[in-house]
Amino acid sequence: MDIIIREINKNEYYILEDFLYEAIFIPEGTLKPSKAIINNNDLRVYNDDFGKSDDNCLVAIIDNKIIGACWSRIMDDYGHIDNSIPSLAISLYSEYRGMGIGTKLLNEMLILLKNKGYSRVSLSVQKCNYAFKMYKKAGFKIYSENKKDYIMVRDL
């Protein structure tokens, strides 16, 4: 399976809504929320007005179809630390998970952010989310935590 990873094109920004929804971790046995949840103000910060100077996004493509995205921006989200550290989000369509694509996408984003001069990147992940292991393996460290979530940081 050939995987292409490239920067998102401006005319593809709309697809970030799909990947924002896909990024919502649903614990096993829990009903998936309506897609309308992405209109919640806490989630809109990930995509609203995407394309500003500090916005970055890579997409994973298989057979000319975007199947995943990893994006970052300076935003006051769940993983926010300060205005010099971009927060990161990543997701794949469910049928493409567990194949190493997310790891490849994440590693490419870390390189991109380092090349753009960022020294760190942060994210928020629920403690029970299987992606926690991927982040830890990629060098993210726990910065802080609450009852349900970790805020993780990776030096670039």
N, C-alpha and C positions, 0 to 999 in steps of 0.2 A: 504494500500500500504506500503510494507516494504521498508524502505530506509536504505541502508548501506553507511556509510561514513568511508572511510579509506584513508591511504596514497597511492599515486600513485605508481605503480611499474615501474621500469626502462623501461620495454618493452612496457609501455603505454604512454611514453612521447610524441609520435607522435600525440596523440589525442589533445594535447594542441593547435595545429594549428586550429582544429575545434572550440575549445572553445574561442580562441582568436578572430576568426571571429564572433562567436556568441556574444562576449562581445562588439562588435561595436554597439553603440546605433544608431538606425535608427529612427528619428522622424517620426511620422505618416504622410503619404502622400509623403514621400521621397523614391526614389527607392533604393533598397539594392545594394551596390557596388559589383563588381566582387570579388570573393574570393582571387584574386591576390593581393588585397589591403594589405593582411597580409605580403607581401614581402616588403612593405614600410619600410625603415630603422627606422622610428619612432615607428613602431609596432614590428619589429623583436626583439627588446630588451626584449620583454616579454617572448620569447621562445628560442632564439638562445642559443645553448650549455646548455640547461636546465639540471640540475643535479649537479651543483656546491654546495659547502658546505652551502651557504646561500640560496639555493633554497628550497622551501617547496611547496608541493601541496597535497591537499585532493581532492578526487573524491566522487561524489554521485552516487550510483548504485541502480537501480531498475531492478528486473528480470534479473540479471547478465549483465546488460547493463550500461555502464557509461553514465550518462545523465547530468552531471554537473561537474565543476571543480572550485576550488578556489586555486590560487597559489600566491606566493610572492617571491620576490628576491630583492636584492640590485641592483638597476638599475637606469640609468638616463632616466626616462620616464616622462610622463606628471605629475605624482604625486610625483616626486622626491623632497625630502627635504634635506637630507644629507646621507652620506654613512653609517650611523649607523641605519637608519630607512628603513626597507623593504617596498616596494610598493606592493600593492595587486591588483589582478585582479580576477574577478569571473564571471561565466556565466553558464547558463543552456540552453539546447535545448529549443526552444520556447514553445513546448507543455507541458513543465514541470514548467513553470513560474506561479507565483501567487498561489502556493500551500504550501508555507512555507519552501520549500527545500533549497532555496538560503539562507534564514535566518539561518537555521540549519547548513548549510555548512560554512557560515561566522562565526558563533559562535564557531564552532569546530576549525576553523583556528585561531581565536583569542586566544583560549586556547593553541593551539599548539605553537604559536609564543611566548606567555608568558612563557610557560614551557621551551622554548629554550633560554630564557634570554633576549628577546627583550623588550624594555620599551615602544615602540610606533610602530605604523604602519600607512602608508599613502595610499591614493588613489586619483585618479582624476575622476570626474564625471561631465557630462554635466548638466547644471542647469535644463534643461527640461526633464532629464532622471528620470523615475519613481523610479529607484533604490535609488535615493537620499534619499527618505523617509526611506528605509530600513537601509541605513547607519546611518542616524540621530538617528533612533530608537535603533541601535546597539551601540550608544555612540560616533560615529564620530562627530567631530566638524570642522567647517570651519576654515581652516588655512589661506587660501588666495583665491582670485578669480580674474578672468578676465571677459570679456564680456560674454563668453559662459560657462565657467567651474568653478567648485570649486575644490580646493585641500583640502582634508579632512584628519584629523589625529585623531587617537584614542590612548589614553594612555592604556597600558596594565597593 
